[in-house]
């Protein structure tokens, strides 16, 4: 990793960490409104195992997982309604973060919301259900600290760890767009504003 500018760190080619980039107090208000329309749920993998994190979505499309596999849908299968519109604050943050990381003209159409409690984790995976791999992914951290890790184009191999704190934004595209990555098991902790929870807002250009 190397510092590009104050608060801007290149994790690996195509992956940039923007420290304390997001105002999570403002984001939390909009997030509450989104979840009132599309409540958190615990999805299953294609093998029927429950995912450790709970999720929801906003935007034109939402990412879901069930026995039929991973995919994007325009309709929330829990409510039977379209996903809530992406708040303009979310959209602006994602576009500004992408631009700060060197990716122009990012227009996300989906925001996956992940809800982590202490003890939960996210195993190594690729984000590959999108049609447009030229667009980056913008990942916003809220709440308690987490240790993100990135491996590379193969699932096995040495990893690079990145400690993420409230307000940090991680942007990855280019060669890092299809790198395997994940989140280590969260340690018991409490954030003064968000409590013993980590929220992750992940913006994508799915279609």
Secondary structure, 3 states (H helix, E strand, C coil): CEEEECCEEEEECCEEEECCCCCHHHHHHHHHHHHHHCCCECCECCCCCECCCEEEEEECEEEEEECCEEEEECECCCCCCECECCCHHHHHHHHHHHHHCCCCCCCCCEEEEEEEECCCCEEEECCCCCCCCCCCEEEEEEECCEEEEECCCCCCCCCEEEEECCCCEEEECHHHHHCCEEECCCCCCCECCCECEEEEEEEECCC
